[in-house]
Amino acid sequence: RMRGMVAAAVGVARVAAWEYDIAADHVIWLNDEYFRLIGEDPVFGRSLHRRYRTGIVEEDWPAVDGALSRCIEGDAEVLECEYRIRLADGDSRWLLDLGRVIDRDAAGRARRLSGVTIDIDSRKRAELALRDSERRFETVLWGSDIAFWVIDAHGEVLEVSPRFEALTGIDPAKVDAVELKQGFLERVHPED
């Protein structure tokens, strides 16, 4: 009864619930949400996705395997891993698995995990796009012939471009943020 209630609750939240029998390498899906996430029919999908590794993008498997191994060996009670799953159409979707060890043998090795799988595809793609955009911006900025400096909210100089000293004659290593700003402003033409 409790398992059914939990499965219904996580289904409403659009979260896939599962138990994983480690020795048998068998995933027991407690609801159909996982199959909605990956675009497969639940009846077909339950037989195809019985093993934990099924469908995980090869490049992501080492991180997933490491997180799983830490739980199995007793170094962690909680499984948390982000990975991509290969979809039937060849695309992939980012998922997050959160699980907890629910049974250990006498030697302390995990026998069973219980957890959820959450769709994080939109968040992860936005995060990766932002990281890529920042990388491109830094490449353009540092590769340009622009003089700039970055000062934090406390007035500490964080970064100064190589071109800054060449254009201003100010050695940023020898001045604080106030002197840096003042020295720069003294060199700006009055009409600018």
Buried (B, 14 or more C-beta within 10 A) or exposed (E): EEEEEBBEEBBEEEBBBBBBBBEEEEBBBBBBBBBBBBEBEBEEBBEBBBEBEEBBBEEBEEEBBEBBEBBBEEEBBEBEBBBBBBBEEEEBBBBBBEBBBBEBEEEEBBBBBBBBBBBBBEEBEEEEEEEEEEEEEEEEEEEEEEBEBEBEEEEEBEEBBEBBBEEBEBEBEEBEBEEBBEBBEEEEEEEE
